[in-house]
Amino acid sequence: MNTSPLAQAFPELPAIEGVTLRVARARYKEWDRCDLTFAELAPGTSVAGVTTQSRCPSPEVEWCRKALVLGQARALVVNAGNSNAFTGDRGRAAVEAIAARAAGHLGCQPSDVFVASTGVIGVPLPIDKAEAGLDAAFTAQPCDWRAATDAIGTTDTFPKAAVTRAIVDGKTITLVGIIKGSGMIAPDMATMLGFVFTDAAIEPAYLQRALTAANEASFSRITVDSDTSTSDTVLAFATGAAGNATITADEDAGADAFRAALSDLCLQLAHLVVRDGEGATKFIQVDVQGAESDRSAHRIAMSIANSPLVKTAIAGGDANWGRVVMAVGKAGEPAERDRLAIRFGATQVARDGLAVPDYDEAPVAKHLRGQEIEIGVDIGLGDGRATAWTCDLTHGYISINADYRS
């Protein structure tokens, strides 16, 4: 598979004290690569998470939701190549077996083990392969972030990770995030598997509030193809090894710095997923302002970002602002045709419900030939604003998904 033309280099990532990574080959698919990731977490690690809004979630998602209530984690197990979704009792048994195996190895409760899987839907995860893969991981040498990131991918064309830092209670804390995702990306939360690790000391309930807010401004504003996965999971783990006074509320020292760093990290990761959108050649930012509310602006922005007609026009370099009008109109949010204004890049192409007279199409054509595209829409009704990010829709998307199970 060719690397996305929008790919970004894998960053230098520091170790996070309290996190030990290992990978192994469970051979969930016929491929010559590691496909099981095992992250061992120090005792006392706090955890928070957000999961798919799909009404058909995987057993792994259901397991994580129950475990998140307790707020503590000792391990993360990620399986690639088989999502274990829509697999009934056999799928649930596989998750229970994985959690029990890891818990037995660490001497903790199964509820301290978080499990995530990604890949083909409808095929039960083989318990024998999962247990053998875990046994191999338990005795494997610790690995770096790059190896762990490679092991969680499926149709990803490049490994995706990011790092941020903040000063909290006079101490430098570090956040590292790894993520996989390329298709089936249209969130009601996140649409991918993403994992954040930090050495900060954060109380679980506060970590959950911070992650929920960061998710709303990042993973919930991206889309590749309008399809929400059964398995989407984002988990954040805080080991407390940095030694700062535990953050429990917004008023605590460094809480605002931690939240800013987490939000920055999540936005970086979300953008990387869009840049690896299946078949993508252009990264598209959709800015909406002038809506009746921020919520309304968000819905309009996502309507534009999800439109196959808008996305194919951008793929072809066609400044077809009529397709943007269509996407605004179908969003189901308040809009008035004769107040609408649209721009591509810095060039206004429509205003007051009409094409701008004699606008110069040359800078628009130049903008659309690039890899970084901006679409701006002013609804003209209020102060609501929102941004969404997507990619173009090309023949490459069809080729990848037509052959996905073969």
Secondary structure by P-SEA (a helix, b strand, c coil): ccccccccccccccccccbbbbbbbccccccccccbbbbbbccbbbbbbcccccccccaaaaaaaaaaaaccccbbbbbcccccccccaaaaaaaaaaaaaaaaaaccccccbbbbbbccccccccaaaaaaaaaaaaacccccaaaaaaaacccccccccbbbbbbcccbbbbbbbbbccccccccccccbbbbbbbcccccaaaaaaaaaaaaaacccccccccccccbbbbbbbbcccccccccccccccaaaaaaaaaaaaaaaaaaaaaaacccccbbbbbbbcccccaaaaaaaaaaaaacaaaaaaaaaccccaaaaaaaaaacccccccccbbbbcccccccccccccccccaaaaaaaaaccbbbbbbbcccccccbbbbbbbbcaaaaaaaaaccc
